[in-house]
Amino acid sequence: DKHLGKLNVLNLPIYEQANKLTWAEDRIAATQAATDKLLGHLSTPRKVEPVLRGGPGRDVEKYVRALQQLGDAMQHLATYKGLQVAQEALLAADKVQQKAMRDCEADFLTNLVQQTNATLPSATVLIELTGEGGSLQTAFHE
């Protein structure tokens, strides 16, 4: 019993040191994971820019996915505003996003113009449809 107590006393510093090392190892692993995640987000604008430059017309699902990745990266980078590299990446991501939105709007308007064949009916046609004093609502429900 005496020997067991003595052994426990001798092992206590080793046990405490092992706990400290385990805690340090966990902190290092968490820091490494956060660093890897940050590095991945730093390169996101460069990675998604070619897809976004192609516009939504080529592959809309791929385009939306790239926009989502860019948005996720921007959100993550915003939490590291104190780092110069994160600020620069955030500015680059913002430029890529703004250009993508302008390109998307232009693509949408182009498609809208190309696909729109409808023309407004002339006043004469409207009068013929409704009759004198009638309305379009009654003309289409009769």
N, C-alpha and C positions, 0 to 999 in steps of 0.2 A: 504494500500500500504506500509505504514511504517512497519507494523507488518510482512508482507511478506518479505520485505528486511532484517529485523532483523532475521527472521527464516532462510533465505538463508545463512546469515553470520554464524549463529549457526550450520547449517547443513554442512557447507563447510569442517570442519575438519573430520567429520564423513564420508563424501563422499570421501575425499582424502585417509583416512585410509582404506575404503572399496576397493578403486582402488589398493592400495598397497597390501592388502590381496589377492585380485583377481590375481594380477600379481604373488605374491609369490605362490599361489595355482597352477597356471599354470606352473610355474618353477618346483615346487615339482612334479607335475604330469609328466612333461617331463623327469625329472631326474629319476623318478621311472620307467617309460617306458624304458628308456635307460638302466637302471640297470637290469630290467627284461630281456631285449633282450641280454645283455651281459651274464647274468647268463645262459640263454638258450644256447648260443654259447659255453660257458665254458664246458658244459656237452655233447656237440655234439660228440666229438671223442669217448667218452665212449658209447654213445648210438648207433652209427653207426658201431662200431668195430665188433660186432657179425655178422652183415649182410655182411660186407666186408670180414671177415674171412671165410665166407661160399663160397666166390668166385662168379664170374658171372654165373657159370654153373647152379646154383640152380634156381635163378630168376633174369635174367639180368636187368629187369626194376627196381626191388627193389635195385639191386646193383648200378645201375647208379644213382638212386635217393639218395642213401646213399652217393655216391661220390659227388654229387651236394651239399648236405647238408654240407658235410665236407668242401668243397671248399668255400661255403658261410660263414661258421663259421670261417675259416682261414682268409678270407678277412676281416671280421668284427673284429676279434681278433687283426689283424695287426694294426688296428687303435688305439688300447689300449696298444701298446708296452710298454708304461711307467709303466703299472701295472704289478707287478711280477706274479700275478695269470694269467693274460692274456698271458704273455710270456711263462709260463709253459704249459698252455693249447695249445698255438700255437705250441710249440715243440712236445707235445703229438699228436696233430692233424697231424703234418708233418710226424711223425713216422708211424702213422696209414695209412696215404695216401701213403707213400713210400712202405710200406708192401703190401698194396692193389694193387699198380701198379706192383710190382714184382709178386704177386700171379696171377694177371690178365694176365700178359705176359706169365707166366708158363702155365696157363690154356689155353691160346690161342695157344701156341706152341704144347701142348699136343693134343688139338683138331685138329690142323692142321696136325700133324703127323698121327693121327688116321684116318682122313678123306681123306688124300692124297693117292690115289691109282694109280695115273698117274705115268708112268715111261717114260723116254725119249726113243724114238725109236733108234734102233741100226743103225750104219752107213749103213749096208746092206739094211735095210728097207728103209732108206732115199734114197739110190741110186735106189732101185727098184721103189719108188714112183716118183722120178724125172727123171729117165733115165739118161743115160750118158750125161753130159753137160747141163741137164735141171735144173729147179729150183722148189722149193716147191710151189711157187706162181703159176707157170704155171701148175704144176701137179694137184693142187686142183681146178683150174678154168677150166680144160678141161672136 
